[in-house]
Amino acid sequence: MAIDLTLVVKKIQKLDGFITLFSPLTRMPYVECDPETFDDQIHIFASEESSKEFAKTLLEKTIPVTPLKIAQPQMNGFFSSLYALDVNAVIFHDDAGITRLETENLVKRPDMEKLMNEKIPIMNPPLTLTTIYFLQELRRPVKHDMAQLHELEDEMIANLMKARLIMGIETVNDEENTDPEKVNMKNVRIPFVKTKEGDIYQTIYSDFSEFRKYTGPNAPNQRMSTLTFQQLPHFLIKDSKGFVLNPAGVNLVLTGEQIRKVLESFQPE
């Protein structure tokens, strides 16, 4: 018998909140690819107990996750954020069983083409999703299937090569100009982070939400400039080891040497 998804959606909307799973390896929602449908999906749970039981089954596969409560006022915002991750399905667990829903069943799909073509990238779903998949696997404390890991890495790199990225810059006497091809680099200060070992890495972001997540809503004197992966070597400042993508999220380190090797080895489609 077919399940009436309208009733399921109403049931979810009436909850005082639900539990989802976050990955400590990426500081992002845990995403998996369904082996049969190939949907990119997340899990949500009506009860904390069922989320913990499911988390145990993942831990047995050496996949660490943390149950996290999403309160009722944040539910729509959470579902909307799934479009930025390229997640197209939500698996709902409750006392009645397990129900698969399309993300569009839960919240209206935004105009993705418009958002992705904005001057400042609002979303970068393919890059975000492939980075999550790569790092969820890379950072697991297991002996890896290197062929699978390289395949995930290649998919991420292909999207890095095609993406427009955001770099925060502080301009001096040139407040309006943030075009990396036109701005006078003598009038620019490039923000960076420093590791415990004292190494310097410059911060870059896949999209606007990641920029705001790290810099806060009122980043003083910091403006957004867009650039491509191919342009990164031109903006590597003295003493910098490279770049870190989305430092408040996946925190992907890209050394200058890695970037050079990628540019030598990979060609954009």
N, C-alpha and C positions, 0 to 999 in steps of 0.2 A: 504494500500500500504506500502510495506517495505521501511524503510529509508535507504538510501545509507550512511553507516557509514563512508566510505572513504571520501565523500564530507564533512561530519560534522567534521571529524578530520582535513581536510585541512582548513576548516573555522576557527577552533580553532587555528591552527598553524599560520594563517594570522593575528590574533588579535594582537594589541599592548600590550595586557595583559588581564587578566580576574580577576574577584572578587571571592574570596572564603570566607568561614565562619570559624572563629576561636572561640574556646570556652574559655572565661575568667576563667572558672572553672578548666581547665586543662592546659591552655597555649599551646594547641595543636589544630590541625584542628578539627572542629565539625564533628563527625562521627555518623551515625545512621544505624540501621538495618532495611532494608525494610521488612515490616510485611508480604508481599506476597512472595517475592523471597528469603528473608533472606540474601540478599546481604549486605555486610558491605560497605557503600557508603558515599561519600561526594558530595556537591553541588558546582558547579562553574557557574558564571554568566557573560554574555557578557557586561552587563551594571550595573553601581552602583545603579541605581534606582531600578532595579528588585531585586538586592541582599538585599536592604533595606526593600523592601516590603516583601520578604520571611522571613527576620529576624524578622519583626513585627509579622508574623504568629507564629513563634517559641516563641517569648516573651509572646504571649497570652497564651501559654502552660507553662509559667514560665521556658523557656529554653533560657537563655541569650547567644547571639552570637554576634560577631563583624565582619562586612565585612572588608576584607583586600585585597588590590590590589597585585596581583602577576604580575610583569612586564614581558614582552616578553622574555628577556634573562634568567629569572629564571623559566620559565614554565616547561621545560623538567626536571629540577632538582626537582621541586615540584612534578611532576607526578611520578618520580622515587622514591621519598621519601614515596609515598603511600604504596609501598611494605613493608616498615619497620613497617607500621601500620596495615598490613593485610587487607588493603582496596582493594576490588576487582572490585568496580564499581564507575563511575563518572557520576553524573546527570548534564547535560549541559542545561542551561536556556538561550534562546535568543529570538529574535523577531519571529522566526519560531515555537517556542514552547519549549517543554522539550524533551531531547533525553538522553537515557541511553546508556552509553558506558562501555565496560570492560576496566579496567586499562591497559590491554595488547593492546587495540586498540590505546592507546595514547603513550605508551613507552614500549620498549622491557623489558620483565621480566628477571631479573638477575638470576643467578644460585643460588637459595635460599638455597639448600642443602649445597653447598660449603660455602656460607657466614655464615650460622648458625653453621657450624662445624669448623670454624676457631678457632685458639687457643684463641684469644680475640674475644668475640661475636661482630660481625659486625651488626647483626640485631637480634631482639628478637620479631618478629611480634605478636605471640599469647599473650605474656605478655603485650606488649604495647597496643594492642587493648582491651583486657579485663580490663586493668587498666583504660583506657579512659572511657569505658562504665560505670564502677563502680563509678568513681569519677564524671562524668557528672551527674549521678543520685544522688549520696550522697550529693554533694555540692549545689544542687538546693534548693532554699528556699521554700520548700513545705512540706506537710505532706506526708511521703513516704509510698509506698506499701512495707511493711517490707519483705514480702515473695519474692518479685521481687528483692529488694535490697540485701537480703541474697543470692539469686541465683547468682546475678552478682558478689558479693564478693567471693563466693565459686569458681566461674570460674576463677577469678583473682588469688586466693590463689593456686588453682591447677596448674596454670602456673608458679607462683612464686616457688612452690616446685620443678618443673621440670627444671627451668631455671639455666643457668650459669650467674652469675652477675659479674660486674666489680667493684673493689675497688681500688681507687688511694692510693698509699703508697709512702712515701719518705724513701729510704733506705740509711743507713750510713755504709760505708765500706763493702757493699754487693750489689753493684750496679746492678749486672746482675741477681741476684736471686730474683724473685717475686712470687715464688710458696708459697702459704700460708701454705702448709704443711711442707716446708723445711726452710723457711726464719727464721732467728733468730729474735724473736720479740724485743729483746733488741736493735737491730739495725734498728728498724722501727719507723717512725713517721706516725701516722694516721691522715689525714686531717679531720676537722670537721667544722660544722657551729654552730653558737650560735643564739638562738632566742632572741627577745626583752626582754623576761623574764629571760634570762641568761641560759636557758637550752642548753645542748650540744647534738648534733646529728651528727653521722658520715655519710659521703656521699657515696652512692653506685649508680651504674648505670646499666640500662638494656642492653646497647649496646654502641659501640664506639662513635656514633654520639652524644649521650647524655653526655658522658664523655667530649668530645671536646666542646660541647655547654656550659658546666659549667666551665671547666678549661681553655678554650681557646686553640689555636693551639700550644702554647709553654709553657705548664705548667712546671714551673721550678722545677727540681728535682723530679717530680711526675711520678711514673711508674704505669702501669696497672697490677693488679693482678686479677685473676679470682677465684671465690668461689661460693659455692652453698648457697641456703637459709638455709640449715641445718647447715652450718658452721658459720653463723652469730654470734650466741652466743659466740663462741670461740674468736671472734675479737672485742667484746664489751669492750672498754677501760674504765678505771676508770672515774667516774662522768658522763659518757655518758648515756643519756636516751634511746638511740636506734639508728636507722638509718633513713635517708631520701633518698628515691629512686628518682632519676632524679630531683635534686633540681632546675634546670633551665627549667624543663618541668612540669610534673604532680605534683611534690613535694609531694609524698606520704610518710607520716610519719609512721614508724614502730617502736613502742616502744619495749623495751626489753621484757616487760610482754606480749605484743601481739604476739611477735615471739615465746615465750615459749608456749603460749596457742595453737598457730597454730601447732607447732611441736608435741604437745601432742594430738591434735584432728584430724589432717589430715595426711593421708598417701599418698605418691606419687603413681601414677598408675604404 
